[in-house]
Amino acid sequence: MATEIAGIKIPDSKIANEATELIREATDDLIFHHSRRVFVWGALQGANRGLTFDAELLYVSALFHDLGLTEAYRDNAQRFEIDGADEARTFLLAHGVDGDKARIAWEAIALHTTPEIPAHMAPEIALVTAGVELDVLGIGYHDVTDETRAAVVAAHPRPDFKNNILQAFNDGITRRPATTFGNVKADVLAAYTDGYVRPNFVDVIKNSAWAE
């Protein structure tokens, strides 16, 4: 694999290399290449925004951010973001990373589908979300040049990515639909899972145990 993509050096520490091996084995091509792109996009946006960040921490956070979509986690009752966040924190602590950095990684992954709030937090948290937004939603697409985008996609291809990532989202959460309440993934189940009924916040309030 490339050690530098579009001018961004891929971290080559023991922690980074072991994280790469772990995620490569645990995920398919779709999630692995997406996760590596998220790191590169995030690092590029960090440079664009003049942010100082820990590249290794950003890299591990980006790699783990969609781990919860894989088969191993699909039958639990928590949001897939928390699955990846928990595993990243456990991984970092086991490798001697201090608790504050492990917390930042947890927050970066847990919040990566929450709009706007991550941008006001630690740089690594903001940049995981920025990388995800660029790769999945196209937010910030024009913040990088055509040549840069081509270089990143050449290193980590995205064949039929829009359809494939939507299917991956659905597959990762369709057996735990309650976890989509109040977040954007409800839109995925509404489109891809037959019989899904979107929870309604107003109904939750009106049907609560309170008399008034």
ABEGO torsion letter per residue (X at the ends): XBABBGGBBBBABAAAAAAAAAAAAABBAAAAAAAAAAAAAAAAAAAAAGBBBBAAAAAAAAAAAAAAABAAAAABABBAAAAAAAAAAAAAAAAGBBAAAAAAAAAAAAAAABBGAAAABBAAAAAAAAAAAAAAAGBGAAABBAAAAAAAAAABBBBGAAAAAAAAAAAAAAABAAAABGBAAAAAAAAABBGBBBBBAAAAAAABABAX
